[in-house]
Amino acid sequence: MKKIVSAKRIVVLAFLAIMVWSCSKVPLTGRRQIRLMPESTLIRASSLSYQQVLDTANIIRSGAQAEMVKRVGQRIATAVEAYLEQEGLESRIEGFQWEFNLINDNAVNAWCMSGGKVAFYTGIMPICKDETGVAVVMGHEIAHAIARHGNERVSQSLVVQGIATGVDFGLMVKQQPETARRVASMAAGVGGQAGMLAFSRKHESESDEMGIMFMAMAGYDPSEAPKFWDRMNQIGGDRPPLLLSTHPHPDTRQEDLRKLLPKAMEIYNQNKR
């Protein structure tokens, strides 16, 4: 019996050690988070998953909208990189290889996988309306990757399934690439049939906060963010994937974003072009 108790105690202590070791702070918000998976492993899996999306989706490779998505994405990514370097947080984007693609699909959807793999769907472009509207969505999605929300999502799953699963995931990328792709898609919130798996309200609100600051750093007017969510709120019929019940209500998002505007406008005024 003593041996069993001792073994359990060792497991608990080991688990707590892992939790402490993997605890870090999210840039800008300072929230502490737990990440049990090496980010480099998730980035490799995301690269596989993203390539599968590109191989099977109808990618729009030229034209005004595709060029806009790439331009906005690169501009915000550059601003985010400069901010992280200034704060000594370059490790947050270690291994990132930014890609920005527009998918011909009516889904009102956009996402960013670990490693900076971004996809916009044509269904969201009319709601974005213009380049600044695209920047609202782009900043939000890039924020998910910078905050490593995908790692948190997978880590929560690992805790439920057992810590050993996390140890095996590194081998999964090599030996079970299809499974690794599915895990990477789950981490990014990408479901089947162009669906969006919901992040928690906490993650969504955090990405809203970080995203409005990121777009301001890139020289995009952050006052457009509440307006974007007003347009989202005006969509009739069933709510689109980005507004699933686990997401904050658009009215709440608008109010929270308005509270953040003074700080975001200060950043914008320093960086506007």
Phi, psi and omega per residue, in radians:
M1 nan -0.766 3.137
K2 -1.055 -0.654 3.136
K3 -1.132 -0.683 -3.135
I4 -1.139 -0.793 3.130
V5 -1.077 -0.758 3.139
S6 -1.078 -0.729 3.137
A7 -1.106 -0.746 3.120
K8 -1.092 -0.689 -3.135
R9 -1.121 -0.687 3.123
I10 -1.107 -0.756 3.138
V11 -1.082 -0.777 -3.130
V12 -1.108 -0.789 3.137
L13 -1.103 -0.698 3.108
A14 -1.098 -0.740 3.131
F15 -1.085 -0.784 3.137
L16 -1.115 -0.643 3.112
A17 -1.100 -0.730 3.120
I18 -1.116 -0.735 -3.120
M19 -1.083 -0.767 3.138
V20 -1.160 -0.765 -3.118
W21 -1.083 -0.635 -3.046
S22 -1.593 0.049 -3.103
C23 -1.409 2.299 3.126
S24 -2.558 3.047 -3.135
K25 -1.897 2.472 3.104
V26 -1.374 2.330 3.092
P27 -1.002 2.586 3.112
L28 1.295 -0.896 -3.069
T29 -1.519 -0.495 -3.134
G30 1.323 0.123 -3.138
R31 -1.192 2.385 3.075
R32 -1.402 2.446 -3.109
Q33 -2.385 2.748 3.099
I34 -1.920 2.200 3.095
R35 -2.291 2.012 -3.070
L36 -1.634 -0.194 -3.075
M37 -1.890 2.391 3.024
P38 -1.028 2.256 -3.102
E39 -1.066 -0.570 3.140
S40 -1.066 -0.621 3.119
T41 -1.176 -0.759 3.136
L42 -1.168 -0.601 3.104
I43 -1.116 -0.733 3.120
R44 -1.110 -0.749 3.120
A45 -1.139 -0.656 3.134
S46 -1.138 -0.640 3.108
S47 -1.078 -0.716 3.082
L48 -1.114 -0.793 -3.098
S49 -1.151 -0.736 -3.131
Y50 -1.109 -0.723 3.129
Q51 -1.118 -0.634 3.089
Q52 -1.107 -0.691 3.083
V53 -1.074 -0.817 -3.138
L54 -1.082 -0.611 -3.110
D55 -1.256 -0.447 -3.026
T56 -1.918 -0.308 -3.087
A57 -1.620 2.877 3.072
N58 -1.596 1.645 -3.078
I59 -1.462 2.272 3.039
I60 -1.592 1.952 -2.980
R61 -1.721 -0.173 3.135
S62 -2.547 3.003 -3.109
G63 1.837 2.927 -3.024
A64 -1.050 -0.783 -3.080
Q65 -1.200 -0.762 3.137
A66 -1.096 -0.733 3.126
E67 -1.157 -0.619 3.117
M68 -1.125 -0.780 3.136
V69 -1.049 -0.773 -3.141
K70 -1.160 -0.735 -3.107
R71 -1.131 -0.844 3.137
V72 -1.109 -0.759 -3.126
G73 -1.052 -0.811 -3.112
Q74 -1.182 -0.637 -3.137
R75 -1.154 -0.755 3.117
I76 -1.241 -0.693 3.117
A77 -1.047 -0.738 3.126
T78 -1.101 -0.736 3.124
A79 -1.144 -0.703 3.134
V80 -1.147 -0.733 3.116
E81 -1.058 -0.740 3.141
A82 -1.124 -0.714 3.125
Y83 -1.112 -0.813 -3.110
L84 -1.126 -0.661 3.101
E85 -1.128 -0.735 3.133
Q86 -1.079 -0.607 -3.111
E87 -1.577 0.027 -3.115
G88 1.252 0.507 -3.078
L89 -2.025 0.546 -3.103
E90 -1.017 -0.452 -3.106
S91 -1.087 -0.370 3.134
R92 -1.090 -0.465 -3.116
I93 -2.037 0.304 3.082
E94 -1.094 2.232 -3.128
G95 1.527 -0.055 3.124
F96 -1.234 2.384 2.987
Q97 -2.328 1.694 -3.011
W98 -1.095 2.378 2.997
E99 -2.463 2.415 -3.114
F100 -2.304 2.045 -3.104
N101 -2.298 2.589 3.083
L102 -1.870 2.199 -3.113
I103 -1.839 2.303 3.127
N104 -1.361 1.633 -3.090
D105 -2.753 2.429 -3.088
N106 -1.309 -0.102 3.130
A107 -1.049 2.382 3.053
V108 -1.477 1.557 -2.859
N109 -2.701 2.647 2.990
A110 -2.848 2.634 3.128
W111 -2.756 2.853 3.092
C112 -2.380 2.096 3.112
M113 -1.449 2.855 3.032
S114 -0.963 2.409 -3.122
G115 1.642 0.027 3.058
G116 1.479 0.488 3.138
K117 -1.633 1.867 -3.000
V118 -1.916 2.468 3.042
A119 -2.365 2.309 2.975
F120 -1.952 2.579 3.079
Y121 -1.889 2.511 -3.082
T122 -1.043 -0.428 -3.140
G123 -1.097 -0.392 -3.115
I124 -1.627 -0.232 -3.045
M125 -1.121 -0.721 3.100
P126 -1.094 -0.510 3.129
I127 -1.343 -0.625 3.039
C128 -1.091 -0.702 3.051
K129 1.316 -0.809 -3.097
D130 -2.618 -3.017 -3.056
E131 -1.098 -0.655 3.141
T132 -1.193 -0.629 3.072
G133 -1.121 -0.701 3.059
V134 -1.071 -0.648 -3.135
A135 -1.141 -0.577 3.091
V136 -1.059 -0.858 -3.113
V137 -1.218 -0.742 -3.105
M138 -1.079 -0.785 3.126
G139 -1.050 -0.729 3.138
H140 -1.102 -0.811 -3.090
E141 -1.214 -0.719 3.090
I142 -1.091 -0.608 3.113
A143 -1.057 -0.676 3.097
H144 -0.984 -0.746 -3.102
A145 -1.260 -0.749 -3.138
I146 -1.130 -0.661 3.125
A147 -1.351 -0.156 3.139
R148 1.027 0.724 3.104
H149 -1.125 -0.582 3.108
G150 -1.074 -0.708 3.118
N151 -1.117 -0.701 3.101
E152 -1.098 -0.745 -3.133
R153 -1.059 -0.824 3.140
V154 -1.168 -0.686 -3.138
S155 -1.064 -0.706 3.093
Q156 -1.070 -0.675 3.103
S157 -1.161 -0.682 3.135
L158 -1.130 -0.666 3.122
V159 -1.073 -0.711 3.139
V160 -1.167 -0.702 -3.051
Q161 -1.488 -0.372 -3.102
G162 2.099 2.434 -3.066
I163 -1.040 -0.523 -3.090
A164 -1.021 -0.524 3.137
T165 -1.035 -0.672 3.136
G166 -1.123 -0.604 3.123
V167 -1.148 -0.631 -3.086
D168 -1.384 -0.237 -3.005
F169 -1.153 -0.578 3.109
G170 -1.012 -0.711 3.107
L171 -1.256 -0.485 -3.096
M172 -1.036 -0.660 -3.106
V173 -1.028 -0.665 -3.126
K174 -1.494 -0.746 -2.999
Q175 -1.617 -0.477 -3.138
Q176 -2.326 1.153 -3.046
P177 -1.029 -0.576 -3.138
E178 -1.149 -0.738 3.087
T179 -1.124 -0.723 3.120
A180 -1.071 -0.692 3.116
R181 -1.093 -0.713 3.141
R182 -1.137 -0.692 3.122
V183 -1.130 -0.730 3.128
A184 -1.115 -0.679 3.102
S185 -1.138 -0.703 3.094
M186 -1.089 -0.711 -3.129
A187 -1.086 -0.645 -3.125
A188 -1.453 -0.172 -3.125
G189 1.486 0.365 -3.113
V190 -1.712 2.066 3.127
G191 -1.757 -3.118 3.106
G192 -1.242 2.803 3.109
Q193 0.955 0.717 3.091
A194 1.071 0.419 -3.135
G195 -1.473 2.867 3.135
M196 -2.043 2.080 3.049
L197 -1.378 2.394 -3.011
A198 -1.339 2.262 2.886
F199 -1.307 2.947 3.099
S200 -1.248 2.822 3.080
R201 -1.031 -0.633 3.135
K202 -1.057 -0.807 3.141
H203 -1.149 -0.714 -3.132
E204 -1.124 -0.790 -3.139
S205 -1.128 -0.668 3.124
E206 -1.156 -0.701 3.112
S207 -1.194 -0.585 3.033
D208 -1.060 -0.819 -3.123
E209 -1.109 -0.833 -3.138
M210 -1.196 -0.692 -3.070
G211 -1.103 -0.706 -3.134
I212 -1.183 -0.548 3.080
M213 -1.283 -0.686 3.138
F214 -1.109 -0.761 -3.135
M215 -1.153 -0.611 3.103
A216 -1.158 -0.689 3.095
M217 -1.062 -0.547 -3.117
A218 -1.510 0.009 3.093
G219 1.541 0.358 3.071
Y220 -1.781 2.410 -3.075
D221 -1.132 1.952 -3.087
P222 -1.230 -0.240 3.116
S223 -1.148 -0.203 3.102
E224 -1.321 -0.366 -3.053
A225 -1.048 -0.889 3.095
P226 -1.084 -0.577 3.138
K227 -1.150 -0.665 3.105
F228 -1.049 -0.789 -3.114
W229 -1.242 -0.410 3.013
D230 -1.170 -0.741 3.095
R231 -1.123 -0.688 3.081
M232 -1.041 -0.711 -3.076
N233 -1.211 -0.365 -3.101
Q234 -1.486 -0.106 -3.126
I235 -1.145 2.257 -3.129
G236 -1.455 2.989 3.084
G237 1.267 -2.690 3.141
D238 -1.128 2.471 3.117
R239 -1.174 2.467 3.137
P240 -1.229 2.964 -3.064
P241 -0.910 -0.677 -3.075
L242 -1.174 -0.200 -3.090
L243 -2.038 0.623 3.060
L244 -1.086 2.831 -3.011
S245 -1.052 -0.425 -3.137
T246 -1.378 -0.127 3.089
H247 -1.569 2.679 3.065
P248 -1.044 2.542 3.111
H249 -1.124 2.505 -3.125
P250 -0.916 -0.647 3.121
D251 -1.095 -0.696 3.118
T252 -1.160 -0.724 3.140
R253 -1.093 -0.761 -3.139
Q254 -1.048 -0.795 -3.121
E255 -1.120 -0.767 3.127
D256 -1.107 -0.701 -3.134
L257 -1.181 -0.643 3.099
R258 -1.098 -0.638 3.114
K259 -1.146 -0.508 -3.117
L260 -1.501 -0.197 -3.030
L261 -1.028 -0.766 -3.130
P262 -0.954 -0.803 3.126
K263 -1.161 -0.755 -3.125
A264 -1.143 -0.682 3.132
M265 -1.150 -0.609 3.090
E266 -1.088 -0.751 3.099
I267 -1.145 -0.754 -3.125
Y268 -1.050 -0.794 -3.113
N269 -1.095 -0.406 3.087
Q270 -1.467 -0.293 -3.021
N271 -2.191 -0.038 -3.058
K272 -1.156 2.648 -3.059
R273 -1.948 nan nan
